[in-house]
Amino acid sequence: MKMKYLLKLIPAALLSAVFLFMNALSASGQAQIMTKKAKISDITDKTVKIVLTGNDFIDSDLIEEIKNRWRLSPYEFCTLEEFNTIKTNSDYYFLMFVKGQFRHETTPGITFLTLVKGGAEATKSLDKMLNVVTMPFAASEEPSGREFVFLPAFLDIIQDYARKALESDLHAYAGLSNYSMNILKTENKRIYFSKNDLAKDITETVLKKYFDEDMPVMSEDKADKAFTNKTFNTLVSYTVSPSDPVRGSYCYKMLIDAYTHKLYYFRRHRINVKKGSGFTTDDIKRIAAVR
């Protein structure tokens, strides 16, 4: 049973990345392949424009954390108006908040923090710009406020991902789901779950079977305090989904180290009648399988 769940940890996106990379290699004898790794090879030399939202509350936190944490590249702050003026300039990368809307949603449900490269494709849409990495940040409507507790970690994860993408095309194409392999290294770590991060299918039976003193469920405030205090050797849960999800909306689930800000688990599922927002029983089984 344990092996069954370990095998499920291999992200589908990583397998897709392998095929993409092998196809690129097989074609390299016929033409030069411009892989994602090559396309973003200048990211540490180019200026990253941090696009402010115009919301003083959000921007003040973003400015402070960027000044404290951004080491990947030179950076400057800019307005949305300036972004729209220079977004086609490939001399710039842009870190910005965007709202995502999936096919069955009538309005955007989730705000993402995305790092993209400027280029001519920007004249078509933001979706056409070269995406380095995108992280789910918060519900677009009625966010919980927890996103600002985790913002420092998001910035560190984005930078870590970009550095790894510079080293390997497999990592560049795999996306954040590749980090779920890190769960194999959590046998001796504590994992704190906010009770608000658990899906409705987590029954009392599941709680008794898989949770213990090293993997407890606690209040949101207590979990966030553990994260803010940079508690050593401890992962803390964080989930992102629309505040009013519809069938077809997505829920993103993360486990992040409070001390190192390393991402140990990243998965998403489509919300439906059986699977609401939060870590599901399947998630808990995967996480507990290595403990």
C-alpha positions as CSV (number, residue, x, y, z in Angstrom):
1,M,0.0,0.0,0.0
2,K,2.8,2.4,0.8
3,M,4.5,1.9,-2.6
4,K,1.1,2.6,-4.3
5,Y,1.0,6.1,-2.9
6,L,4.7,6.8,-3.4
7,L,4.3,6.0,-7.1
8,K,1.3,8.5,-7.3
9,L,3.7,11.2,-6.1
10,I,5.4,11.4,-9.5
11,P,3.7,14.5,-11.1
12,A,2.1,14.1,-14.5
13,A,3.6,17.4,-15.5
14,L,7.1,16.0,-14.9
15,L,6.4,13.0,-17.1
16,S,5.2,15.4,-19.8
17,A,8.3,17.5,-19.4
18,V,10.4,14.4,-20.0
19,F,8.6,13.7,-23.3
20,L,9.0,17.4,-24.3
21,F,12.6,17.4,-23.6
22,M,13.3,14.1,-25.4
23,N,11.4,15.3,-28.4
24,A,13.6,18.4,-28.4
25,L,16.7,16.3,-28.2
26,S,15.6,14.1,-31.1
27,A,14.9,17.1,-33.2
28,S,18.2,18.9,-32.4
29,G,20.0,17.2,-35.3
30,Q,17.6,18.8,-37.7
31,A,17.2,22.3,-36.2
32,Q,18.4,24.3,-33.2
33,I,15.9,24.0,-30.4
34,M,15.2,27.1,-28.3
35,T,14.2,25.5,-25.0
36,K,12.7,27.3,-22.1
37,K,16.0,27.1,-20.3
38,A,17.6,28.9,-23.1
39,K,14.8,31.5,-23.4
40,I,15.2,32.5,-19.7
41,S,19.0,32.3,-19.6
42,D,19.3,36.0,-19.2
43,I,16.9,36.4,-16.2
44,T,19.7,37.0,-13.7
45,D,21.0,39.9,-15.8
46,K,17.8,41.5,-16.9
47,T,15.7,43.8,-14.7
48,V,12.6,42.3,-13.2
49,K,9.8,44.9,-13.1
50,I,7.7,44.4,-10.0
51,V,4.2,45.5,-11.1
52,L,2.3,47.3,-8.3
53,T,-1.4,46.8,-8.0
54,G,-2.4,50.3,-7.0
55,N,-3.8,48.9,-3.7
56,D,-1.7,50.5,-1.0
57,F,-2.3,47.7,1.5
58,I,-1.1,45.0,-1.0
59,D,1.7,47.1,-2.5
60,S,3.3,48.1,0.9
61,D,3.7,44.4,1.8
62,L,4.9,43.5,-1.6
63,I,7.5,46.3,-1.7
64,E,8.8,45.4,1.8
65,E,9.2,41.7,1.0
66,I,10.8,42.3,-2.4
67,K,13.4,44.6,-0.7
68,N,14.0,41.9,1.9
69,R,14.1,38.8,-0.3
70,W,14.6,39.4,-4.0
71,R,18.1,38.3,-5.0
72,L,17.5,36.6,-8.3
73,S,18.1,39.7,-10.5
74,P,18.1,43.5,-10.5
75,Y,14.6,44.8,-9.9
76,E,12.5,48.0,-10.2
77,F,9.0,48.8,-9.2
78,C,6.5,49.9,-11.8
79,T,2.8,50.7,-12.3
80,L,0.3,48.7,-14.3
81,E,0.3,51.6,-16.8
82,E,4.1,51.3,-17.3
83,F,3.8,47.6,-17.7
84,N,1.3,48.0,-20.5
85,T,3.7,50.4,-22.2
86,I,6.9,48.2,-22.0
87,K,5.5,44.7,-21.8
88,T,6.7,43.9,-25.4
89,N,10.3,44.7,-24.4
90,S,12.3,41.5,-24.0
91,D,14.9,43.4,-21.9
92,Y,12.4,43.1,-19.0
93,Y,10.8,40.4,-16.9
94,F,7.7,41.1,-14.9
95,L,6.5,39.9,-11.5
96,M,2.8,40.7,-11.1
97,F,-0.5,39.6,-9.7
98,V,-3.0,38.3,-12.2
99,K,-6.5,36.8,-11.9
100,G,-7.2,33.4,-13.4
101,Q,-10.4,32.2,-14.8
102,F,-11.0,28.5,-15.7
103,R,-13.3,27.3,-18.4
104,H,-16.4,26.7,-16.3
105,E,-16.0,29.8,-14.2
106,T,-18.0,32.9,-15.0
107,T,-15.6,35.2,-13.1
108,P,-11.9,34.9,-12.1
109,G,-11.7,32.8,-9.0
110,I,-8.0,32.9,-8.0
111,T,-5.3,35.5,-7.9
112,F,-1.9,34.2,-9.0
113,L,1.6,35.7,-8.6
114,T,3.4,35.2,-11.9
115,L,6.8,35.8,-13.4
116,V,6.8,36.4,-17.1
117,K,9.2,37.7,-19.8
118,G,8.5,40.7,-21.9
119,G,8.1,40.1,-25.7
120,A,6.1,40.8,-28.8
121,E,3.6,38.1,-27.7
122,A,2.3,40.4,-25.0
123,T,0.4,42.4,-27.7
124,K,-1.9,39.3,-27.9
125,S,-2.5,38.6,-24.3
126,L,-0.7,38.0,-21.0
127,D,-1.3,34.3,-21.5
128,K,1.0,34.4,-24.6
129,M,3.9,35.8,-22.7
130,L,6.8,33.5,-21.8
131,N,5.8,32.2,-18.3
132,V,8.7,31.4,-16.0
133,V,6.6,30.3,-13.1
134,T,3.1,31.1,-11.6
135,M,2.0,30.5,-8.0
136,P,-1.5,30.5,-6.7
137,F,-1.7,33.4,-4.2
138,A,-5.3,33.8,-2.9
139,A,-9.0,33.8,-3.7
140,S,-9.8,36.7,-6.0
141,E,-12.8,37.6,-4.0
142,E,-12.8,37.7,-0.2
143,P,-9.2,36.5,0.3
144,S,-8.5,35.2,3.8
145,G,-5.5,37.4,4.5
146,R,-3.2,34.3,5.0
147,E,-1.6,35.1,1.7
148,F,0.5,37.8,3.3
149,V,1.7,35.4,5.9
150,F,3.0,33.2,3.1
151,L,4.1,36.0,0.7
152,P,7.8,35.8,1.8
153,A,7.8,32.1,1.1
154,F,6.1,32.6,-2.3
155,L,8.9,35.0,-3.4
156,D,11.6,32.6,-2.2
157,I,9.9,29.7,-4.0
158,I,9.6,31.7,-7.3
159,Q,13.3,32.5,-7.2
160,D,14.3,29.0,-6.3
161,Y,12.2,27.6,-9.2
162,A,13.8,30.1,-11.7
163,R,17.3,29.1,-10.6
164,K,16.5,25.4,-11.0
165,A,14.9,26.1,-14.4
166,L,18.2,27.7,-15.5
167,E,20.0,24.4,-14.6
168,S,17.6,22.0,-16.2
169,D,14.9,22.0,-18.9
170,L,13.2,19.1,-17.2
171,H,12.7,21.3,-14.2
172,A,11.7,24.3,-16.3
173,Y,8.9,22.4,-18.1
174,A,7.8,20.3,-15.1
175,G,6.3,23.3,-13.1
176,L,5.7,23.5,-9.4
177,S,4.2,20.0,-9.2
178,N,7.7,18.7,-9.4
179,Y,8.3,19.9,-5.8
180,S,5.8,17.3,-4.6
181,M,8.7,14.8,-4.8
182,N,10.1,16.6,-1.8
183,I,7.4,14.9,0.4
184,L,9.6,11.8,0.3
185,K,12.0,13.7,2.6
186,T,9.5,14.6,5.3
187,E,9.6,11.4,7.4
188,N,11.2,13.3,10.4
189,K,9.4,16.6,10.0
190,R,6.4,17.9,11.7
191,I,3.5,18.9,9.5
192,Y,0.9,21.4,10.8
193,F,-2.5,21.5,9.1
194,S,-4.8,24.4,9.5
195,K,-8.3,22.9,10.1
196,N,-9.6,25.2,7.4
197,D,-7.2,23.6,4.9
198,L,-8.9,20.2,5.2
199,A,-11.6,19.1,2.7
200,K,-15.0,17.9,3.8
201,D,-14.1,14.2,3.0
202,I,-11.6,14.2,6.0
203,T,-13.7,12.2,8.4
204,E,-13.1,11.5,12.1
205,T,-11.9,8.0,11.0
206,V,-9.3,9.6,8.7
207,L,-8.2,12.0,11.4
208,K,-7.6,9.2,13.9
209,K,-5.8,7.0,11.4
210,Y,-3.4,9.5,9.8
211,F,-2.9,12.4,12.2
212,D,-0.9,12.4,15.4
213,E,1.3,14.7,17.5
214,D,3.8,15.2,14.7
215,M,1.0,15.8,12.1
216,P,-1.6,17.7,14.0
217,V,-4.7,19.7,13.0
218,M,-4.9,23.1,14.6
219,S,-6.5,26.5,14.3
220,E,-5.6,28.8,11.4
221,D,-4.1,31.3,13.8
222,K,-1.9,28.7,15.4
223,A,-0.7,27.3,12.1
224,D,0.1,30.8,10.8
225,K,1.9,31.7,14.0
226,A,4.2,28.7,13.6
227,F,4.9,29.9,10.1
228,T,5.6,33.5,11.0
229,N,7.8,32.3,13.9
230,K,9.9,30.3,11.4
231,T,9.4,27.1,13.4
232,F,12.3,24.8,12.7
233,N,11.7,21.4,10.9
234,T,8.0,22.2,10.5
235,L,5.8,22.3,7.4
236,V,2.6,24.4,7.4
237,S,-0.4,23.8,5.1
238,Y,-1.7,26.5,2.7
239,T,-4.6,26.1,0.2
240,V,-6.0,28.4,-2.4
241,S,-9.4,28.1,-4.1
242,P,-12.1,30.5,-5.1
243,S,-14.2,31.9,-2.2
244,D,-17.3,30.7,-4.1
245,P,-16.1,27.8,-6.2
246,V,-18.2,26.2,-8.9
247,R,-17.9,22.8,-10.4
248,G,-14.7,23.0,-12.5
249,S,-12.9,25.4,-10.2
250,Y,-9.5,24.3,-8.9
251,C,-8.1,24.0,-5.4
252,Y,-4.3,24.3,-4.9
253,K,-2.7,22.6,-1.9
254,M,0.8,23.3,-0.5
255,L,3.1,22.3,2.3
256,I,5.8,24.9,3.0
257,D,8.7,24.7,5.4
258,A,8.3,27.5,7.9
259,Y,12.1,27.9,8.5
260,T,13.5,27.4,5.0
261,H,10.5,28.3,2.8
262,K,11.1,25.2,0.8
263,L,8.1,23.8,-1.0
264,Y,7.5,20.2,-0.1
265,Y,4.1,19.5,-1.6
266,F,2.1,21.1,-4.5
267,R,-0.9,19.6,-6.0
268,R,-4.3,20.8,-7.3
269,H,-7.6,19.1,-7.9
270,R,-10.8,20.1,-9.7
271,I,-13.6,20.9,-7.3
272,N,-16.7,18.8,-7.6
273,V,-19.5,17.4,-5.5
274,K,-17.2,14.8,-3.9
275,K,-14.1,16.9,-3.7
276,G,-14.5,20.3,-2.1
277,S,-11.7,22.8,-1.3
278,G,-8.8,21.7,0.8
279,F,-6.5,18.7,1.3
280,T,-8.5,15.5,0.5
281,T,-8.2,12.1,2.0
282,D,-6.1,11.1,-1.0
283,D,-3.6,13.9,-0.3
284,I,-3.4,12.9,3.4
285,K,-2.7,9.3,2.4
286,R,0.1,10.4,0.0
287,I,1.7,12.6,2.7
288,A,1.4,10.0,5.5
289,A,2.7,7.2,3.3
290,V,6.3,8.2,3.9
291,R,6.0,8.8,7.7
